[in-house]
Amino acid sequence: MDRLENILINVDLEKGYEHLTKRERKIISLYYLEGYKDEEIAKLYTLTQQAINYIRKKGINKLKIF
């Protein structure tokens, strides 16, 4: 298990985590756990900063449902 998954299990969000795509998981992990900014993540994925922001927020919204 990766670090994000361990944290989510501890706060009872594991069901929501299962609904995230691999990309959403990685972006959320990079942003919240590793301290990367949207701009830095965008360079890693060769996407725009706005696209990264959208993907991250979409993933967080999925977690909020659970």
Legacy VTK file of the C-alpha trace (Angstrom):
# vtk DataFile Version 3.0
C-alpha trace
ASCII
DATASET POLYDATA
POINTS 66 float
0.000 0.000 0.000
1.175 3.488 -0.638
1.214 6.308 1.857
-1.983 7.968 0.589
-3.912 4.722 0.823
-2.755 4.213 4.421
-3.889 7.700 5.396
-7.279 7.287 3.734
-7.858 3.947 5.436
-7.074 5.541 8.783
-9.715 8.226 8.227
-12.228 5.735 6.787
-12.109 6.976 3.193
-10.924 3.709 1.694
-14.165 3.188 -0.270
-13.785 6.573 -1.886
-10.140 5.820 -2.663
-11.231 2.780 -4.666
-13.236 5.063 -6.966
-10.285 7.282 -7.822
-8.383 6.743 -11.035
-4.649 6.056 -10.852
-4.019 9.561 -12.126
-6.287 11.130 -9.486
-4.555 9.133 -6.743
-1.105 10.170 -7.903
-2.018 13.852 -8.355
-3.675 14.035 -4.937
-0.667 12.330 -3.378
1.806 14.642 -5.097
-0.173 17.737 -4.115
-1.191 16.996 -0.535
1.540 14.640 0.652
4.592 15.572 -1.368
3.955 19.310 -1.474
4.037 19.751 -5.246
2.163 22.677 -6.792
-0.291 22.250 -9.667
2.218 23.822 -12.033
4.925 21.304 -11.093
2.557 18.358 -11.440
1.416 19.701 -14.817
5.001 19.539 -16.064
5.291 15.916 -14.921
2.107 14.940 -16.781
2.575 17.366 -19.681
-0.842 18.862 -18.984
-1.943 22.378 -18.194
-2.076 23.669 -14.644
-5.844 24.041 -15.038
-6.197 20.386 -16.075
-4.281 19.239 -12.994
-6.412 21.449 -10.772
-9.572 19.991 -12.326
-8.399 16.382 -11.922
-7.361 16.978 -8.305
-10.652 18.637 -7.381
-12.628 15.922 -9.166
-10.798 13.298 -7.094
-11.389 15.182 -3.853
-15.090 15.466 -4.680
-15.233 11.695 -5.145
-13.730 11.273 -1.674
-16.272 13.678 -0.163
-19.126 11.433 -1.300
-17.830 8.682 0.941
LINES 1 67
66 0 1 2 3 4 5 6 7 8 9 10 11 12 13 14 15 16 17 18 19 20 21 22 23 24 25 26 27 28 29 30 31 32 33 34 35 36 37 38 39 40 41 42 43 44 45 46 47 48 49 50 51 52 53 54 55 56 57 58 59 60 61 62 63 64 65
